[in-house]
Amino acid sequence: MPSVFQLPYIIVLELVGPSMRTRIFNGIFNVSWTIGLSVLPLIASREWVTFGLATSSVSVLMFFYWKFLPESPRWLIIREKYSEATTVLTRIAEMNGKSQDPAELRIKIKDC
């Protein structure tokens, strides 16, 4: 059960900047928790097995979202996979409207 709460939090910490972490955490996780608790009585049943399956089935989605998320640049750098880290960081820079020379970025990554 801890992975259900920790994995999304860690992914958010990796993908957003420090100034947005609190806002994103409060906005997404707390609102999601509140909505989930509000919907829970609507799907509740007298059969505990049915209720357990209904509430646990949502966590199956976690097995599929890893394909859509980029690998953590920090993890790639620690594993000395500099070219993959450069690719991910270049894609992130492009999404943020920044231009970054991949060759220069790779040199900066190796110097860290």
Beta strands, then each sheet from edge to edge (+ up, - down):
end
